[in-house]
């Protein structure tokens, strides 16, 4: 009690800020309707300001920040998500898996159309997820499906019970990210409090804990993998990386970026170990230089072998995790469902919307199918350029390349849901860039995208989208290009 009293006496302002956060999070979780836009934006702005001040004031007390992070998440434990309906599909997939039904080869509508409800609350789940979701095969990878199945195992008859189980899994993943994120920051000789720009961020708490998006679990495995890789335990890093892919497919975009970390890093490390300085010539310098030249090809081969082994382990483990769901129609169904995100769906895009308007001008119709394929090719080319022409030999350089690659993908994507930004935010923690933190604040505007004067018009309000991206691109250009140019001068 003396410690608590002392803490309260010395930290009155942070405690008041934290209590205010608890109240606002309660209002967000239990007393908010998504269409109440004024309240939505007001609560979010207040929470973001309080979060910013808390991290500023308590960056020297990570223990207190950890307690607050847990308390804020605990508020949501018994809340039904109010900004997303995806959780209904999560519950459905988990329950049909326990019934021995493959979610990759059976749509919700098709199963119910057969005249029977295969799981408890089937019609309520179908209505909750919406017809668009119910008409498509599941696209959630196997570790994600495992989480759904665990929720169904503990609560097969009650929606709220399944929500609570999934929420506890996501909270556990967030604290795993906190643990390995802090350790990686310390290894990189960066301030450990930086991890709280992610863990305490209201965007993360609301979108992951509140709305039950499993990016948090994917991020946990990704950060754990990067920590193991930094320690040199690359075989285990590959295994954990495959778990990340098996929650969400997005880490696949990072695979080419490991080339320099494995191949060129080994060569440069050997070069750095040559004990020769211009001021103190070594009598055997000729021999040492010749040895280094002779050993360089071997070092390159060893690095390439490690890289290929790293990829092989990832590929094997990922296929092994998908194997229980394999069926003759699985590959076609899964590929078709994933392709929808590139060629059919549109939400909160930026550069894509510009390309779409150009297409309308010259063609007179929406060319999303053509533009979507072009975007996929362009993203691959940019990732390859970052892999081979940018320095990615250190862990920080590698993570920075990941940040740039994923940012380019989201800048050009046809669909950018709010929770996608979570991966950018965690990567930015280990770099000097803050534009993902700014985006985590501005992303709330995407919930206003369908705010139109004419409610019959369901198209997005492009003025709101323009405001969101104007701020994000402004900070991005300032950090990446303007500051870089100034430093060179």
C-alpha positions in Angstrom: 0.0 0.0 0.0 2.9 2.4 0.7 4.2 1.8 -2.8 0.8 2.5 -4.3 0.3 5.6 -2.1 3.8 6.8 -3.1 3.1 6.2 -6.8 -0.3 8.0 -6.6 1.4 11.0 -4.9 4.2 11.3 -7.4 2.0 10.6 -10.5 -1.3 12.3 -9.9 -1.5 13.6 -13.5 -0.8 10.2 -15.2 -3.3 8.5 -12.9 -6.0 11.0 -13.7 -5.2 10.6 -17.4 -5.5 6.8 -17.0 -8.8 7.1 -15.2 -10.1 9.3 -18.0 -9.0 6.7 -20.5 -10.9 4.0 -18.6 -14.1 6.0 -18.8 -13.7 6.8 -22.5 -12.9 3.2 -23.3 -16.0 2.0 -21.4 -18.1 4.5 -23.5 -16.4 3.3 -26.7 -17.0 -0.4 -25.8 -20.6 -0.3 -24.4 -22.2 3.0 -25.3 -21.3 3.7 -28.9 -23.2 3.1 -32.1 -21.0 3.1 -35.2 -23.2 5.7 -37.0 -22.9 8.2 -34.2 -19.9 9.8 -36.0 -19.5 12.8 -33.7 -19.2 10.6 -30.6 -16.9 8.2 -32.5 -14.5 10.9 -33.5 -14.7 12.8 -30.2 -13.9 9.7 -28.1 -11.1 8.7 -30.4 -9.4 12.1 -30.4 -9.7 12.3 -26.6 -8.2 8.8 -26.2 -5.4 9.5 -28.6 -4.4 12.7 -26.8 -4.5 11.0 -23.4 -2.4 8.1 -24.8 0.2 10.5 -26.1 0.5 12.3 -22.8 0.7 9.0 -20.8 3.6 7.7 -22.9 5.3 11.1 -22.6 4.9 11.4 -18.9 5.7 7.7 -18.0 8.3 6.7 -20.5 10.6 6.1 -17.6 8.1 3.8 -15.9 7.3 1.0 -18.3 5.8 -1.1 -15.5 3.1 1.5 -14.9 2.5 1.7 -18.7 2.1 -2.1 -18.8 -0.5 -2.1 -16.0 -2.4 0.6 -17.9 -2.2 -1.3 -21.1 -3.8 -4.4 -19.4 -6.5 -2.3 -17.7 -7.6 -0.6 -20.9 -7.9 -3.9 -22.6 -9.8 -5.4 -19.7 -12.6 -2.9 -20.2 -13.5 -4.6 -23.5 -13.7 -8.2 -22.2 -17.5 -8.5 -22.3 -18.2 -6.1 -25.1 -19.6 -7.1 -28.5 -17.6 -5.4 -31.3 -19.4 -2.4 -32.5 -17.2 -1.3 -35.4 -16.9 -4.6 -37.3 -19.0 -7.6 -38.0 -16.2 -9.9 -39.1 -16.3 -11.7 -35.7 -19.5 -13.5 -36.7 -17.6 -15.2 -39.5 -14.8 -16.1 -37.1 -17.3 -17.8 -34.8 -18.9 -19.6 -37.7 -15.6 -21.0 -39.0 -14.6 -22.2 -35.6 -17.8 -24.0 -35.0 -18.0 -25.8 -38.4 -14.4 -26.9 -38.0 -15.4 -28.7 -34.8 -18.2 -30.3 -36.8 -15.6 -31.6 -39.3 -16.7 -29.2 -42.0 -14.0 -27.5 -44.1 -14.4 -23.7 -44.2 -12.3 -23.4 -47.4 -14.7 -25.5 -49.5 -18.1 -24.6 -48.0 -19.7 -21.2 -48.0 -22.1 -20.1 -45.2 -25.0 -19.6 -47.6 -24.5 -23.0 -49.3 -24.5 -24.9 -46.0 -27.6 -23.2 -44.7 -29.3 -23.6 -48.1 -29.1 -27.3 -47.7 -31.9 -27.0 -45.2 -30.2 -27.5 -41.9 -28.2 -25.3 -39.5 -24.8 -27.1 -39.1 -23.9 -25.1 -35.9 -25.7 -23.4 -33.0 -27.0 -19.9 -33.8 -26.4 -20.4 -37.5 -29.0 -18.0 -38.8 -27.9 -15.3 -36.3 -24.3 -15.7 -37.4 -25.3 -15.6 -41.1 -27.3 -12.4 -40.6 -24.5 -10.8 -38.5 -21.7 -11.3 -40.9 -23.7 -10.1 -43.9 -24.5 -11.6 -47.3 -21.2 -10.6 -48.9 -19.1 -12.5 -46.3 -21.6 -15.4 -46.2 -21.4 -15.9 -49.9 -17.7 -16.5 -50.1 -15.3 -19.2 -48.9 -13.2 -18.5 -45.8 -9.9 -16.8 -46.5 -8.4 -17.0 -43.0 -5.2 -19.1 -42.7 -5.0 -22.2 -40.5 -3.5 -20.6 -37.3 -6.3 -18.1 -37.4 -8.8 -20.9 -37.9 -7.2 -22.6 -34.8 -8.0 -19.5 -32.7 -11.6 -19.6 -34.0 -11.8 -23.3 -33.1 -10.5 -22.7 -29.6 -13.3 -20.1 -29.1 -15.8 -22.7 -30.4 -14.4 -25.3 -28.1 -15.0 -23.2 -25.0 -18.2 -21.6 -26.2 -20.2 -23.5 -28.9 -23.6 -22.2 -27.9 -23.0 -18.5 -27.0 -21.8 -15.7 -29.2 -20.6 -13.5 -26.3 -18.7 -16.4 -24.8 -16.8 -17.0 -28.1 -16.1 -13.3 -28.3 -14.5 -13.3 -24.8 -12.3 -16.3 -25.7 -11.1 -14.7 -28.9 -10.5 -11.5 -27.1 -8.3 -13.2 -24.5 -6.2 -14.8 -27.2 -5.6 -11.4 -28.9 -4.8 -9.7 -25.5 -2.3 -12.5 -24.8 -0.7 -12.0 -28.2 -0.4 -8.2 -27.5 1.5 -8.9 -24.4 3.7 -11.3 -26.3 4.4 -8.5 -28.7 5.2 -6.3 -25.7 7.6 -8.9 -24.3 9.6 -9.6 -27.5 9.3 -6.0 -28.7 11.0 -4.7 -25.6 13.7 -7.3 -25.8 14.4 -6.5 -29.5 14.5 -2.8 -28.8 17.0 -3.4 -26.0 19.1 -5.5 -28.3 19.0 -2.8 -30.9 20.0 -0.3 -28.2 16.8 1.7 -28.6 14.6 3.0 -25.7 12.3 0.2 -24.6 9.4 2.6 -23.9 9.0 2.9 -27.7 7.0 -0.3 -27.8 4.2 1.5 -26.0 3.5 3.7 -29.0 2.0 0.4 -30.2 0.8 -1.4 -27.1 -1.0 1.6 -25.5 -2.2 3.1 -28.8 -6.0 3.4 -28.8 -6.1 2.4 -32.4 -4.5 -1.0 -31.4 -6.7 -1.4 -28.4 -9.9 -0.6 -30.3 -9.2 -2.4 -33.5 -7.6 -5.5 -32.2 -8.9 -6.1 -28.7 -12.2 -4.3 -29.3 -13.0 -5.3 -32.8 -11.3 -8.7 -32.7 -9.0 -8.4 -35.6 -6.2 -11.1 -35.5 -3.5 -8.8 -36.9 -2.4 -8.7 -33.3 -1.6 -12.5 -33.3 0.2 -12.2 -36.6 2.2 -9.3 -35.3 3.2 -11.3 -32.2 4.7 -14.1 -34.3 6.4 -11.6 -36.7 8.1 -9.7 -33.9 9.1 -12.9 -32.2 10.6 -14.1 -35.4 12.5 -10.9 -36.0 13.9 -11.2 -32.4 15.1 -14.7 -33.0 16.6 -13.7 -36.4 18.5 -10.8 -34.7 19.9 -13.4 -32.2 21.1 -15.5 -35.1 18.6 -18.3 -34.4 17.4 -18.2 -38.0 15.9 -21.8 -38.2 13.6 -21.1 -35.3 12.9 -17.6 -36.7 11.7 -19.4 -39.9 9.4 -21.6 -38.0 7.8 -18.7 -36.1 7.6 -16.6 -39.3 5.5 -19.4 -40.9 3.2 -19.1 -37.9 2.8 -15.4 -38.7 2.0 -16.2 -42.3 -0.5 -18.8 -41.1 -2.5 -16.1 -39.2 -2.5 -13.5 -42.0 -0.8 -13.9 -45.4 0.7 -10.3 -45.4 4.2 -11.4 -44.1 4.7 -13.1 -47.5 5.5 -9.7 -49.0 8.6 -9.5 -46.8 10.3 -12.8 -47.9 12.5 -11.3 -50.7 13.8 -8.6 -48.3 15.8 -11.2 -46.3 18.2 -11.7 -49.2 20.8 -9.1 -48.1 20.4 -10.0 -44.4 21.5 -13.5 -45.1 23.8 -13.2 -48.1 25.5 -9.8 -48.1 25.5 -9.4 -44.3 27.8 -12.5 -43.9 30.2 -11.1 -46.5 30.3 -7.7 -45.0 30.9 -9.1 -41.5 33.9 -11.1 -42.7 35.3 -8.0 -44.4 35.0 -6.0 -41.1 37.1 -8.6 -39.3 40.3 -7.9 -41.4 42.8 -6.6 -38.8 44.5 -4.0 -41.1 44.6 -0.3 -40.7 46.2 2.3 -43.0 48.4 3.6 -40.2 49.6 0.2 -39.1 50.3 -2.0 -42.1 50.5 -5.7 -41.2 53.4 -7.7 -42.6 51.0 -10.4 -43.6 48.4 -8.1 -45.1 48.9 -9.5 -48.6 48.1 -13.0 -47.3 45.1 -11.8 -45.3 43.7 -10.0 -48.2 44.2 -13.0 -50.5 42.5 -15.3 -47.9 39.6 -12.9 -47.7 39.2 -12.8 -51.5 39.4 -16.6 -51.6 36.9 -17.0 -48.8 34.4 -14.5 -50.1 32.7 -16.9 -52.6 32.4 -19.5 -49.9 30.9 -16.9 -47.5 28.4 -15.9 -50.3 27.5 -19.6 -50.8 27.0 -20.2 -47.1 24.8 -17.1 -46.9 22.8 -18.2 -49.9 22.4 -21.7 -48.4 21.1 -20.2 -45.2 18.7 -18.0 -47.1 17.3 -21.0 -49.1 17.1 -23.1 -46.0 15.2 -20.2 -44.3 12.7 -20.1 -47.2 12.5 -23.9 -47.2 11.6 -24.1 -43.5 9.0 -21.4 -43.9 7.5 -23.1 -46.9 7.4 -26.6 -45.3 5.9 -25.4 -42.1 3.3 -23.3 -43.8 2.2 -26.1 -46.1 2.1 -28.5 -43.1 -0.3 -26.1 -41.3 -2.6 -25.9 -44.4 -2.4 -29.7 -45.0 -5.4 -30.6 -42.7 -7.7 -28.5 -44.8 -6.5 -29.7 -48.2 -9.2 -30.8 -50.6 -9.3 -31.0 -54.4 -11.1 -27.7 -54.7 -9.2 -26.0 -51.9 -6.5 -24.2 -54.0 -9.0 -22.8 -56.5 -11.4 -21.6 -53.8 -8.7 -20.0 -51.7 -7.0 -18.3 -54.6 -10.3 -17.0 -55.9 -11.3 -15.6 -52.5 -7.9 -13.9 -52.0 -8.0 -12.4 -55.5 -11.3 -10.6 -54.6 -9.2 -8.2 -52.5 -7.2 -7.2 -55.6 -9.9 -7.2 -58.3 -13.3 -6.7 -56.7 -13.3 -4.9 -53.3 -12.8 -1.1 -52.9 -12.4 0.7 -49.6 -10.3 3.6 -48.4 -7.9 3.5 -51.3 -5.6 6.4 -52.2 -3.4 6.1 -55.3 -5.7 3.4 -56.6 -8.6 5.8 -56.6 -6.6 8.2 -58.7 -5.9 5.4 -61.2 -9.6 4.5 -61.1 -10.6 8.0 -62.0 -8.2 8.1 -64.9 -9.7 4.8 -66.1 -13.2 6.3 -65.9 -12.0 9.3 -68.0 -10.6 7.3 -70.8 -12.7 4.1 -70.7 -15.9 5.2 -69.1 -16.1 2.3 -66.6 -14.3 0.9 -63.6 -11.2 -1.0 -64.5 -10.5 -2.5 -61.1 -9.7 -5.9 -62.6 -7.0 -4.5 -64.8 -5.7 -2.0 -62.3 -5.7 -4.6 -59.5 -3.4 -6.9 -61.6 -1.2 -4.0 -62.4 -0.9 -3.0 -58.7 0.1 -6.6 -57.8 2.9 -6.5 -60.5 4.1 -3.1 -59.4 4.2 -4.1 -55.7 6.3 -7.1 -56.6 8.8 -4.9 -58.6 9.1 -2.4 -55.7 9.7 -5.2 -53.2 12.4 -6.7 -55.4 14.0 -3.3 -55.8 14.1 -2.8 -52.1 15.5 -6.3 -51.7 18.5 -5.9 -54.1 19.2 -2.2 -54.4 18.7 -1.0 -50.8 21.0 -1.7 -47.9 19.2 -4.3 -45.7 22.2 -5.8 -43.9 21.3 -4.9 -40.3 18.1 -5.7 -38.4 17.0 -2.0 -38.4 17.6 -1.7 -42.1 15.7 -4.9 -42.7 12.7 -3.7 -40.7 12.8 -0.3 -42.4 12.7 -2.1 -45.8 9.7 -4.0 -44.5 8.0 -0.8 -43.5 8.6 0.8 -47.0 7.4 -2.4 -48.8 4.2 -2.7 -46.9 3.6 1.1 -47.0 3.9 1.0 -50.8 1.4 -1.9 -51.0 -1.1 -0.1 -48.8 -0.6 3.2 -50.7 -1.6 1.5 -53.9 -4.1 -1.1 -52.6 -7.7 -1.2 -53.7 -8.8 -2.0 -50.1 -7.2 -0.6 -46.9 -9.2 -1.5 -43.8 -8.3 0.4 -40.6 -6.7 -2.6 -38.8 -4.2 -3.1 -41.7 -2.2 -0.1 -40.4 -1.3 -2.1 -37.2 1.6 -3.9 -39.0 3.0 -0.6 -40.2 2.8 0.8 -36.7 4.7 -2.0 -35.1 7.4 -2.0 -37.7 7.8 1.8 -37.3 8.6 1.4 -33.6 12.1 0.0 -34.6 12.8 2.8 -37.1 13.0 6.6 -37.1 9.7 7.0 -39.0 6.5 8.3 -37.4 4.1 8.4 -40.3 2.4 5.1 -39.3 1.8 6.6 -35.9 0.1 9.6 -37.6 -1.8 7.2 -39.8 -3.1 5.3 -36.7 -4.7 8.6 -35.7 -6.0 9.6 -39.1 -7.4 6.1 -39.9 -10.5 6.8 -37.8 -11.7 8.9 -40.7 -12.2 5.8 -42.8 -15.2 5.0 -40.6 -16.7 8.2 -42.0 -16.2 7.2 -45.6 -19.8 6.5 -46.2 -21.0 9.7 -44.5 -23.0 11.3 -47.4 -25.6 14.0 -47.4 -27.6 11.8 -49.7 -28.0 8.5 -47.7 -29.2 6.7 -50.8 -25.7 7.2 -52.2 -23.5 4.5 -50.7 -20.3 5.5 -52.4 -17.4 6.7 -50.3 -17.0 10.3 -49.4 -13.8 11.0 -51.3 -13.3 14.4 -49.5 -12.9 12.5 -46.2 -10.5 10.0 -47.8 -8.5 12.9 -49.3 -8.2 14.5 -45.9 -6.9 11.3 -44.3 -4.3 10.7 -47.0 -3.2 14.3 -47.4 -2.0 14.3 -43.8 -0.4 10.8 -44.0 1.4 11.6 -47.3 2.4 14.9 -46.0 4.2 13.4 -43.0 5.5 10.5 -45.2 7.1 12.8 -47.8 8.5 15.1 -45.1 10.2 12.2 -43.2 11.3 10.1 -46.2 12.3 12.7 -48.8 12.6 16.2 -47.3 14.5 15.2 -44.2 16.7 12.8 -46.1 17.5 15.5 -48.7 18.3 18.0 -45.9 20.6 15.5 -44.2 22.6 14.9 -47.4 23.1 18.6 -47.8 
